[in-house]
Amino acid sequence: MFDARAGLTRKGFTLLELVLMLAILAIVSSVIVPVAVGMLKDADRARAEADVQQLATALTRFSTDLKRLPTCAGKDCSRIGLPDSDGLTFLAVGEGDGDLSRSYPAERPGLRPRWNLRANDEPSRGARNNAFNHLIRNDPNADGVIDARDYPRTRPGWQGPYLVSLGPDPWGRAYIATVGAIGPGRRPLSPGAGGWVLSAGPNGVLETAPDASVLGGDDIGVIFDARRLGPERDDARVHRDPSA
């Protein structure tokens, strides 16, 4: 910039110029930042929706091959004691093949019936609830041993892996899939019955009851139905709360 009074070229900006620049930057940011944040939120939700669809398809293919839903075996795997339930009430989907209980989502107070994930998992070996040991690796008892308690490997039998990889939802919490009775006295799920595959959504709180027919709150999920899905048909039904 040339200063006529001094006859010299000076460097830098005047205070007025700086104020104008900051004002322009603030206006641009106020427009761009909300758009970018909205795009990230949409991307997270889209990823979660794709994940639950993929998990629903994997579970129904598993059910088609084995004519049952994932279970574990043995006297130390009987939390509910109902016929054919084998005590395994749900699968958790997260990082690795170990116990995922630290990444279980919370649940909305007053939800009925309750999920009670920590009370309904397998306390002697929490990794039994990890879907990795059922859908990617044939080790339902999470003991690292190939034996008769694993799923049968000859047809009809375990033909996995049913997924290439697994991971938590975009907000770092485990996906939850219903594969058995939730709570004492409830009827176990069986092939041909529907079950939820859920993400607790951005707020990290399950707001959909295990026997609900529509999603609650900001949960993201699908009902998988072994009567409708098979190896050649991937049409898991998305159920949404019409009031949401």
N, C-alpha and C positions, 0 to 999 in steps of 0.2 A: 504494500500500500504506500502511495506517495503522499507525504505531508507537505502542502504548498508553503506553509509558513516557515518550515525549517529547511525546505529544499532538499530533504533527505527521504530515502525510502526506509520505512520502519517495518519491523516484523511483529506478528501477533494480531490479536483481534481486540476490538473495543468491547467494553462491557455490554453495550447494546447488542452488538453482534453475537456475543456469547449467549445472552438471554434469548435472542431469537432462535439460535441453534438449539438450545435446550428445549425451548417450547415446541419446536418442530419434532425433535426426537420424542418428546413426551406424547405428542399427538399420534405419531406413527406407532409407538409402543402400545398405546391404549387400543389401537385397532388390531395389531398383529398378535400380541400376547394372548388375548382371549381366543382368537381363532386357532392359534397353535395349541393351546391347552385343550380346546374342544376336539381338535383332530387327534391328539394323543389319547383322550378319553374314549373317543370313538374307536380308535385302533385297539385299545385294551379290551373293550367290550367285544369287538369283532373277533379278537383272538380267543377270548373265553368261550364265545358261542361256537367257534370252530372246534375248540378242544372238547367241549361236552358232546358235540355231535360225534367226534371221532371216538371218544370213550364209549358212547352208547353203542356205536357200531361194533367196537371190539367186544363188548360184553355180550351182544346178541350173537356174534359169530362164535364166541366161546360157548354160549348156551346151545347153539345149533350143533356144535361138535360133541359136547359132553352130555347133552340132555339134562343139564343142571346148571345152576349158577355157582360162582366161586365159593368154596368152603375150606375148612381145615378139618383134620381128623384127629381122633384120639380122645381119651378121657379128660385130658387137660385142655381140651378145646370145646367146651360145652358150657357157654355162659348162660344160655336160656333153657336148654333141655327140651326143646320142642322137636317133634319128629322131623327128620330130614333137614333140620336147620344147621346142625353141626356147630351151632353157636356163633358162626361168623355172620354178623349183622350188616356190616358195611365195608367197603373198600375205601382207602384214602389214596389219593394220587398226588405225589409230590416229588421231591428230589431224592434220588438214591433208592436203595433197597432196604433201608432200616426202619426203625420206629419213627413214624411221622406225627406222633401225638402233639408235639410242640407247635406244629403248624395247623392243627385243627382250627376251623373257624369257631367263633362264639355262636350262641343262638339267642334269639329274641326272648326276653323274659315273658312268660305266659304262653309260649307256644305249646300247643297240645295236638297230638302227643309229642313229647320231647325227643330229640335225637340222643341226648346224653352220650356224646361220642366217647368221652374218656371213661365213662362207666361201662359202655358197651363194647369197648375194644378188648383185645386179648391181653390181659395183664402179664401173663407169664412170658409172652413173646410178642410185643406189639407189632413187629414186622409182618406178622401174619395178616394184618389188615392192610398192608401195603400192596397196591395193585401190581407193582413190579413183579412180585413173587407169584402172581396168578396169570398175568396177561403177557409178560415178556419172558419170564423164567418160570419153569414148572417146578416150583418149590413152595407149595401152599402152606407148609408148616414152618417155613423160614428157618430150617435147620441146616441147610447146605448139604443135605444127604439125599442121594437118589435111592429111594426105597419104595415099598409097596404103598406107602401112605401118600405118595405123589399122585397126580392125576394120571390115569392110564394113557399110554402113549400110542397104542394101536387103535385103529379106527373101530368103533367110534371112540375118540379120545382126544387128548390135547394135541392140537395141530398148530400151536403158536410158533413164534411170537405173534400176538394179535395187534401189537403196536410196535413202532420203531423206537419210540422214546416217550418218556413221561416227564412231567414237570409240574410245579405249582401253578396256580392261576396268576394273572398279571399283577396281582396285589400281594403275592408271596404266600398265599394260604393254600392248603390242600383242597383239591376237588374231593367231593364225597359222593360215593355211589352206593345206593341201597341194594344189598344182595341177600338180606335175610330179615328176620323179625326184629323190629325196633321196640324193645321193652317186653317184660314178662307177659305171657298170655296172648301176645299178638300172633296172628297167623304168619308163618314164614312165607317169603316169596318163593316161587318155583318157576321153572321155565314156562312161559306162556303168561306170566303175570308181569305187570309193569312195575318199574322201579325208577327212582330219580337218579340222574347224574347232575350234580349241582356245584356251582361256584357261589360263594357267599357275596360276591360282587364287591364294589369299591369300599363299602362300609365294613366288610369282614364279618357280618352277622347273618347267620342263617335265619331267614324269615319265612321259609316254606316248610310246613310240617311234613313228616315222612309219608303220610297218607293223603296229602293235598292233591288236588287235580289241576291247580294253577299255581304259578309262581307268586311268591309274596315279596314285597319290598323291592330291593334292587338285585335280588338273586338272579342268576343266569343258569338255565338248566333245560334239560329235556327228559321226557319219560321214555325209557327204552322198553320195548315190548317184543319178546321173543316170538310171539305169535305172528307178528307182522314183518320182522326183520330176519334176514338170512344172508348167506354169503354174497348173494347177487343183488341185494336190495338194501339201500342205505337211506331209508326214509323215516328216521327217528323223528317223532313229533315234538315240536316245540310248543310248550304250554305257557301262556303269558296271562298275568292278571289283567283282565279287561279294564280295571279301574286305574292301572298304572299309567 
